[in-house]
Amino acid sequence: MKMKNRQRAQAIIIQNNKVLFGAGIIKGKELGHFFIGGGVEEGEGPEAAIIREIKEEANVEGEIVFKLSKEYMENHHTFLVYIGDRIVTLGYDPEEEEIEKEAHLRALQRLMFIPLNEDGRFSLIDIEYFKLLLEECNTRDCFPKWHRDMEMLVKRHV
């Protein structure tokens, strides 16, 4: 049973200057990519939800670095998550409607890393989230190795 206005938790995961995305059919019709994440279950907080979603979808343990204080989309909770050098492998989306679909019609069909220097592969929504992430990093005096490359990417999209 779906909750009305279901909350979504999602992770921005950056490993070796590449951003991790799930890829598959979006909104039931078009092929695209998205941040790893999913619905916050009843009785679960967004923090627990994102750790669970990363395990389910990417078969990897992650640690929350911080939650973005601003969101681009309503009912979303976006986290910067650190996975270190851990290897990701395709997991699954346990939503009943996804399990029943043929593989080529599922939302989560594969995982992919997009390098920060491959501008044309990021969507406008990705760039908006990267702007919020950089703003949060600057506020927190948090400057990971990828910070400069992401700043350059965002500047090229202004």
Stockholm file with secondary structure:
# STOCKHOLM 1.0

chainA/1-158         MKMKNRQRAQAIIIQNNKVLFGAGIIKGKELGHFFIGGGVEEGEGPEAAIIREIKEEANVEGEIVFKLSKEYMENHHTFLVYIGDRIVTLGYDPEEEEIEKEAHLRALQRLMFIPLNEDGRFSLIDIEYFKLLLEECNTRDCFPKWHRDMEMLVKRHV
#=GR chainA/1-158 SS CCCTTCCEEEEEEEETTEEEEEEEEETTTEEEEECEEEECCTTCCHHHHHHHHHHHHHCCCCEEEEECSSCSSTTEEEEEEECTTCCCCCCCCCCHHHHTSCGGGCSCCEEEEEETTCGGGSCHHHHHHHHHHHHHHHHTTCCCTTHHHHHHHHHHTC
#=GC SS_cons         CCCTTCCEEEEEEEETTEEEEEEEEETTTEEEEECEEEECCTTCCHHHHHHHHHHHHHCCCCEEEEECSSCSSTTEEEEEEECTTCCCCCCCCCCHHHHTSCGGGCSCCEEEEEETTCGGGSCHHHHHHHHHHHHHHHHTTCCCTTHHHHHHHHHHTC
//
